[in-house]
């Protein structure tokens, strides 16, 4: 979801250092001596038994060239047993938890020029899109992100590798894009409406009146719901088009409705920016309460914290929660 700033180790430009963290008490980070990667080296050896951290090297995502390379990124980011063939409703979000007294409950990142960047967040975004039969977003997101599209993004051959991985899962066509808008306030020159995938606008009767003939002139389908909601939109896209996997790329005000009982989200892909400060312009709405996530979801593999050896890039934690 975020642009690449490039993560690089001084010692080996094709690798970056990560920490895997486990347990509910949060990460316990422990540095090890600077080493070059040796295939087959067991980097866990010599670690104290009570240390829930492993130190290893990851290949750079921008060096991925094939579906097999993407499989390797999945193993490193979400664990060797991650089942990304599972279907359901995926929610991908990037958040920040500030120091005590400053957004302790967490807030989402607002995408823009001031947003912290992470190459691995792009990988997480790409994997969600590669799995999706449909992607749900909102008119507000389109207004906030004038260059947004639902294709693969990233440096080097990463987009092509993700496309190859998607095709290997049996998905040869682009995902359907469903744009939710009550107001009908849409700009049909937005690039999302001019990509290779099918786009459907889901709106209210008032929104349809405001759209008038502009949607038809742009070749965009419109679904009118007298009482639109995110849950109704989800039922529509799954029922009308048989979409087994739907990825939610919407703001917190929409996403929060999916976490109310009965919870609709099957899988949460959570990227957390670990910097001590966040520009005001990059601060979005409140994130889903973490206690609700812990109560209703489980984390099948330890979290992964990515860091750059030279300290030039941001620190991030990546977690995958499933029901």
C-alpha positions as CSV (number, residue, x, y, z in Angstrom):
1,X,0.0,0.0,0.0
2,X,3.0,2.2,0.6
3,X,5.7,3.2,-1.8
4,X,9.1,1.7,-1.7
5,X,12.0,3.4,0.0
6,X,14.3,0.4,-0.5
7,X,15.6,-1.6,2.5
8,X,19.2,-2.6,2.3
9,X,21.9,-4.1,4.6
10,X,25.3,-2.4,4.5
11,X,26.8,-5.9,4.7
12,X,24.9,-7.6,2.0
13,X,22.9,-5.4,-0.4
14,X,20.6,-8.3,-1.4
15,X,19.5,-9.0,2.2
16,X,17.9,-7.2,5.1
17,X,17.7,-8.2,8.7
18,X,14.5,-9.1,10.5
19,X,13.4,-10.2,13.9
20,X,10.6,-12.7,14.5
21,X,8.8,-11.9,17.8
22,X,6.3,-14.1,19.7
23,X,4.2,-13.9,22.7
24,X,1.5,-11.5,23.9
25,X,4.0,-9.4,25.9
26,X,5.4,-7.9,22.7
27,X,8.8,-8.2,21.1
28,X,11.9,-8.9,23.0
29,X,14.6,-7.8,20.6
30,X,18.2,-9.0,20.8
31,X,20.9,-8.1,18.4
32,X,23.5,-10.5,17.2
33,X,26.9,-9.9,15.7
34,X,27.0,-8.7,12.1
35,X,27.3,-11.8,9.9
36,X,27.1,-12.7,6.2
37,X,24.3,-15.1,5.3
38,X,25.4,-18.7,4.8
39,X,22.9,-21.1,3.3
40,X,21.8,-23.7,5.8
41,X,23.1,-21.7,8.8
42,X,20.8,-22.2,11.8
43,X,20.6,-18.7,13.2
44,X,18.6,-19.9,16.2
45,X,21.6,-21.8,17.6
46,X,23.0,-20.2,20.7
47,X,19.9,-18.2,21.5
48,X,18.8,-18.3,25.1
49,X,15.7,-20.5,25.6
50,X,13.7,-17.7,27.1
51,X,14.4,-15.4,24.1
52,X,11.4,-15.3,21.8
53,X,13.4,-13.7,19.0
54,X,15.1,-15.3,16.0
55,X,17.5,-13.3,13.8
56,X,17.7,-14.1,10.1
57,X,18.3,-12.6,6.7
58,X,15.6,-12.1,4.1
59,X,16.0,-11.8,0.3
60,X,15.0,-8.4,-0.9
61,X,11.4,-8.3,-2.3
62,X,12.6,-6.3,-5.3
63,X,14.7,-9.2,-6.3
64,X,11.7,-11.5,-6.6
65,X,11.2,-12.7,-10.2
66,X,8.9,-15.7,-10.1
67,X,6.0,-17.3,-8.2
68,X,8.5,-19.5,-6.4
69,X,10.3,-16.3,-5.1
70,X,6.9,-15.1,-3.8
71,X,6.5,-18.3,-2.0
72,X,9.7,-17.6,-0.3
73,X,8.5,-14.1,0.7
74,X,5.4,-15.7,2.2
75,X,7.4,-18.1,4.3
76,X,9.5,-15.4,5.7
77,X,6.7,-12.9,6.3
78,X,3.9,-15.1,7.6
79,X,5.7,-18.4,8.5
80,X,6.5,-21.7,6.7
81,X,2.9,-23.1,7.2
82,X,0.9,-20.0,6.2
83,X,-2.1,-21.1,4.2
84,X,-2.6,-18.2,1.8
85,X,-4.8,-20.4,-0.4
86,X,-7.6,-20.0,2.2
87,X,-10.6,-18.0,1.1
88,X,-12.8,-15.5,2.9
89,X,-12.8,-11.8,3.7
90,X,-9.3,-10.3,4.1
91,X,-8.7,-7.0,5.7
92,X,-5.4,-5.3,5.1
93,X,-4.4,-2.2,7.2
94,X,-1.4,-0.2,8.2
95,X,-1.3,1.4,11.6
96,X,0.8,3.2,14.1
97,X,1.0,3.0,17.9
98,X,2.7,5.9,19.4
99,X,4.4,6.2,22.7
100,X,2.4,6.3,25.9
101,X,0.0,9.2,25.8
102,X,0.2,9.6,22.0
103,X,-2.3,7.3,20.2
104,X,-1.8,4.4,22.6
105,X,-4.8,2.6,21.0
106,X,-3.3,3.0,17.6
107,X,-4.4,4.8,14.4
108,X,-4.4,4.0,10.8
109,X,-1.9,5.5,8.4
110,X,-3.2,8.0,5.9
111,X,-1.6,7.5,2.6
112,X,0.3,10.4,1.1
113,X,3.7,12.0,0.7
114,X,4.3,12.0,4.5
115,X,3.4,8.3,5.1
116,X,6.2,6.1,6.3
117,X,7.4,3.7,3.6
118,X,8.0,0.0,3.8
119,X,8.9,-2.4,1.0
120,X,7.5,-5.3,3.0
121,X,4.1,-3.5,3.3
122,X,4.0,-3.5,-0.5
123,X,4.5,-7.3,-0.3
124,X,1.7,-7.6,2.1
125,X,-0.6,-5.5,-0.1
126,X,0.4,-7.5,-3.2
127,X,-0.3,-10.8,-1.6
128,X,-3.8,-9.7,-0.5
129,X,-4.5,-8.5,-4.1
130,X,-3.0,-11.7,-5.6
131,X,-5.5,-13.8,-3.6
132,X,-8.6,-11.6,-4.2
133,X,-11.5,-12.3,-6.5
134,X,-12.7,-8.8,-5.6
135,X,-11.4,-5.7,-3.9
136,X,-13.7,-3.4,-1.9
137,X,-12.8,0.3,-1.5
138,X,-14.6,3.5,-1.1
139,X,-15.2,6.8,-2.9
140,X,-13.4,8.6,-0.1
141,X,-10.3,6.5,-0.6
142,X,-10.3,7.4,-4.3
143,X,-10.6,11.1,-3.4
144,X,-7.7,10.8,-1.0
145,X,-5.5,8.7,-3.3
146,X,-5.8,10.2,-6.8
147,X,-3.3,7.7,-8.3
148,X,-4.7,4.5,-6.7
149,X,-5.2,1.4,-8.8
150,X,-5.7,-2.2,-7.9
151,X,-2.8,-3.7,-9.8
152,X,0.4,-4.8,-8.4
153,X,3.0,-2.2,-7.3
154,X,6.6,-2.4,-6.2
155,X,10.1,-2.1,-7.6
156,X,11.9,-4.4,-10.0
157,X,10.1,-7.6,-11.1
158,X,8.0,-7.8,-7.9
159,X,4.7,-6.9,-9.7
160,X,5.3,-9.6,-12.4
161,X,6.2,-12.2,-9.8
162,X,3.0,-11.5,-7.9
163,X,1.0,-11.8,-11.1
164,X,2.6,-15.1,-11.8
165,X,1.8,-16.3,-8.3
166,X,-1.8,-15.2,-8.7
167,X,-2.1,-17.1,-12.0
168,X,-0.7,-20.2,-10.3
169,X,-3.6,-20.0,-7.8
170,X,-6.0,-20.3,-10.8
171,X,-6.9,-16.6,-11.0
172,X,-6.2,-15.5,-14.6
173,X,-8.5,-12.4,-14.5
174,X,-8.0,-9.2,-12.5
175,X,-10.1,-8.8,-9.4
176,X,-13.4,-7.0,-9.6
177,X,-13.2,-3.5,-7.9
178,X,-16.2,-2.5,-5.9
179,X,-16.4,1.2,-5.0
180,X,-18.7,2.0,-2.2
181,X,-20.2,5.5,-2.1
182,X,-23.4,6.8,-0.6
183,X,-23.0,10.3,-2.1
184,X,-22.1,9.3,-5.6
185,X,-19.2,11.8,-5.5
186,X,-16.9,10.2,-7.9
187,X,-14.4,11.4,-10.6
188,X,-14.5,9.0,-13.5
189,X,-11.1,10.2,-14.7
190,X,-9.6,8.4,-11.7
191,X,-7.2,5.7,-12.9
192,X,-9.1,3.0,-11.0
193,X,-11.9,3.3,-13.6
194,X,-9.4,2.9,-16.5
195,X,-7.5,-0.3,-15.5
196,X,-7.9,-3.8,-16.9
197,X,-10.3,-5.0,-14.2
198,X,-14.1,-4.7,-13.9
199,X,-15.3,-1.8,-11.8
200,X,-18.7,-1.7,-10.1
201,X,-20.0,1.3,-8.1
202,X,-22.2,0.4,-5.1
203,X,-24.3,3.3,-4.0
204,X,-27.6,4.6,-2.6
205,X,-30.6,5.9,-4.6
206,X,-29.4,9.4,-3.9
207,X,-25.9,8.6,-5.1
208,X,-27.2,7.0,-8.3
209,X,-29.2,10.2,-9.0
210,X,-26.0,12.2,-8.5
211,X,-24.1,9.9,-10.8
212,X,-26.7,10.4,-13.5
213,X,-25.4,9.2,-16.9
214,X,-21.7,9.8,-16.1
215,X,-21.2,6.2,-14.9
216,X,-22.7,4.8,-18.1
217,X,-20.6,7.1,-20.3
218,X,-17.5,5.8,-18.5
219,X,-18.6,2.2,-18.9
220,X,-18.9,1.6,-15.2
221,X,-21.7,-0.6,-13.7
222,X,-23.8,0.8,-10.9
223,X,-25.5,-1.3,-8.2
224,X,-28.2,0.6,-6.3
225,X,-29.1,-0.3,-2.7
226,X,-31.8,1.7,-0.9
227,X,-30.1,0.9,2.4
228,X,-26.4,0.5,1.5
229,X,-23.9,-0.8,4.1
230,X,-20.5,-2.5,4.0
231,X,-22.0,-5.8,5.0
232,X,-24.7,-5.5,2.3
233,X,-22.0,-4.6,-0.3
234,X,-20.0,-7.7,0.8
235,X,-23.1,-9.9,0.4
236,X,-23.7,-8.5,-3.0
237,X,-20.2,-9.0,-4.4
238,X,-20.0,-12.5,-3.1
239,X,-23.5,-13.5,-4.1
240,X,-23.8,-11.9,-7.5
241,X,-20.3,-12.8,-8.7
242,X,-19.3,-15.8,-6.6
243,X,-16.2,-14.1,-5.2
244,X,-14.7,-16.5,-2.7
245,X,-12.0,-14.2,-1.5
246,X,-12.7,-10.5,-1.0
247,X,-10.0,-8.0,0.1
248,X,-11.1,-4.9,2.0
249,X,-9.0,-1.8,1.2
250,X,-11.1,0.8,2.9
251,X,-10.7,3.3,5.8
252,X,-11.3,2.6,9.4
253,X,-14.8,4.0,9.6
254,X,-15.9,1.4,7.0
255,X,-13.7,-1.5,8.3
256,X,-14.9,-1.1,11.9
257,X,-18.4,-2.2,10.9
258,X,-17.0,-5.6,9.8
259,X,-15.6,-6.2,13.3
260,X,-19.0,-5.8,15.0
261,X,-20.9,-8.9,16.0
262,X,-21.2,-11.0,14.0
263,X,-17.6,-10.5,12.8
264,X,-17.3,-10.7,9.0
265,X,-13.5,-10.6,8.6
266,X,-11.8,-14.0,8.3
267,X,-8.2,-12.8,8.2
268,X,-6.4,-9.6,9.2
269,X,-3.1,-8.6,7.7
270,X,-1.7,-6.0,10.1
271,X,1.3,-3.8,9.3
272,X,2.4,-1.7,12.2
273,X,4.8,1.3,11.9
274,X,7.1,1.3,14.9
275,X,8.5,4.8,14.6
276,X,8.3,7.0,17.7
277,X,6.7,9.8,15.7
278,X,4.2,10.1,12.9
279,X,3.6,13.3,10.9
280,X,0.1,14.8,11.6
281,X,-0.6,14.6,7.8
282,X,-0.1,10.8,7.9
283,X,-2.5,10.2,10.9
284,X,-5.8,8.5,10.0
285,X,-8.7,7.3,12.0
286,X,-8.7,4.9,15.0
287,X,-7.7,1.4,14.4
288,X,-9.7,-1.7,15.4
289,X,-9.2,-2.2,19.2
290,X,-6.4,-4.7,19.7
291,X,-8.2,-6.4,22.5
292,X,-11.0,-7.3,20.1
293,X,-8.5,-8.7,17.6
294,X,-6.9,-10.9,20.4
295,X,-10.3,-12.0,21.6
296,X,-11.6,-13.2,18.2
297,X,-8.5,-14.0,16.2
298,X,-5.4,-16.1,16.5
299,X,-2.0,-15.5,15.2
300,X,-0.7,-18.7,13.5
301,X,2.9,-17.6,13.4
302,X,5.1,-15.1,15.3
303,X,5.2,-11.5,14.3
304,X,8.0,-10.3,12.1
305,X,9.8,-7.0,12.7
306,X,11.8,-5.6,9.8
307,X,14.7,-3.2,10.4
308,X,17.4,-1.8,8.2
309,X,21.0,-2.2,9.5
310,X,22.0,1.3,8.6
311,X,19.1,2.8,10.5
312,X,17.9,4.8,7.4
313,X,14.6,3.1,7.0
314,X,11.5,2.7,9.2
315,X,10.9,-0.2,11.6
316,X,7.7,-2.2,11.0
317,X,6.0,-5.2,12.5
318,X,3.9,-7.6,10.3
319,X,1.3,-9.9,11.7
320,X,-1.3,-12.2,10.2
321,X,-4.4,-13.0,12.3
322,X,-7.0,-15.6,11.3
323,X,-10.3,-16.8,12.8
